[in-house]
Amino acid sequence: MCGWLKDQFGVSWQIIPESLTEMVNDSNPEKSERMMKALLQMKKIDIKTLEQAYQG
């Protein structure tokens, strides 16, 4: 699912874009909720779509 990859040694890593963290921690809960609803529907993180949801 979103942001997970496995390296050559079989270790799994979750990649979290910095902009995603900023949107989640925004002081405006409506913006954060819109972004999270969009994120929960994704199998691959699409930052542009998340930013559009965040902006409304």
C-alpha positions, 0 to 999 in steps of 0.5 A: 500500500501507500509509500511502502517499498522493500529493499534488496535485503528484504527490509520494508520501508515506509516513505512519507513525503514531507509535504504530507506531514505538513498537510496532516499537521495543519491547524485547519482540521477541514483541510487535513480531513479532506486530504486524509479522505483522499489519501485513504482511497489511494494505493500509491501516494499521489501528492498532486491529488492530495494537494488539490484535496487539501486546497479544497 
